[in-house]
Every structure is written in C-alpha cells, then in structure tokens.
C-alpha cells in the first residue's frame, strides 16, 4: 500500500512537471489567456478551467489505461515484464532523466498549433476549454513524451495500476491552469509574476527530477543488470 501511495505521488508529480515544462507551459499560457477572456461572470471562468482540466485528464488517462491494460493483458508481454521489469526500468529512467536535463532532445514539430486552436476554441464559449485541454494534451514535446511514455507507463505497469496513475498524471498536467483559472475568477492581478516564478521553479524541479531519475536508473542497472 505504501509503495502504491509513493507511486501515486510520483504519477501526480510527473503530470505537474509536464504542465510546467517549457513546451507545455506555452500551451498552458494560451489556455489561460483564453480562460481569462471576459466571460461575463467568474463562474464561467471557473467552469472553463474545469473543462480544460477534464480535457487534459481524459486525453492522458484513456491512452494510459489502454496502454497499461494492453501490456498487462498480453501473457507473453506480462511474463516478460515480470522477469525483466527492473532491468528495463534502469535504462528507461536514465534516458528519461537525460531528456529532463536536456541532454537529449527530439523535435516533435507542431509549431503554431496553439494559436490556431486558441482561435477555434474561442467560438465554442466555455466548451472551448475542453477543446484546448484535449488538443494541447495531444501536443507531445520531448519532456512530456519522456515523462508519459518513459516514466508513467512503466510505473503504472509495474504496480498494475490501470486507472489511478494515468488519472493522477492527467490531473497533474492541468492543475496549474486550473489554479490560475481560480485566480483569474477572483480577480487576481499577479498572473505574469506567477508565471515567471513558475518558470524558475520548473528549471530546478525538472533538473532535480532528472538527476534523481539518472541516479535511480544507475542503481537499478547496477543491481539488476550487472548483479553487483
């Protein structure tokens, strides 16, 4: 139970770290810009933030559930992972940590998506928040892809968590936007300063997580691959 609780905390943290990484943060800024438009009443801003949270959560949760279920339901794959999971986790964590430290990078493209979707979503009123949540969640960049495929999915498979970890990750990716939506709804005037602080926090949080991943990955590799 304690191990699952620890895994759940990591799952939520992976989602939060994803949302404040540079690439997703840019889309989240666009989302907050949309949410912050004059919508006649604070409750509509709050509702838009809720729908954005729902969109991101569902977009990460559904593929996560399908991936974990498919992996665990395939007898050959399941047996393979039971034997080699710890050996696989070591290198996977090292590679993920290298992406977090920006030692590795992959160009996923998708430039200009935020602006186009932002304009389209504006025609849908509060439901535009749901559209933004879904589309922005699908716009993977190196860090978010590494955290989702390289960290969350292996962790969910290891603990056979079909629903909990994917859901927590999805919620984590939307928490910062939802928080800012609440600030906007109550008339907070420090959004710009908060984003600057969030950007600074993201740098050391991502680097610290990357270092931890590499150290844990090295430890697992030494123990389970080299039997040291």
Secondary structure, DSSP 8 states (H G I E B T S, - for coil): -HHHHHHHHHHHHHHHHHHHSHHHHHHHHHHHHHHTS--SSHHHHHHHHHHHHHHHHHHHHHHHHHHHHHHHHSHHHHHHHHHHHHHHHHHHHHHHHHHHTTSS------TTHHHHHHHHHGGGGGGHHHHHHHHHHH---HHHHHHIIIIIHHHHHHTT-SSHHHHHHHHHHHHHHHHHHHHHHTT---HHHHHHHHHHHHHHHHHHHHHHHHHHHHHHIIIIIS--
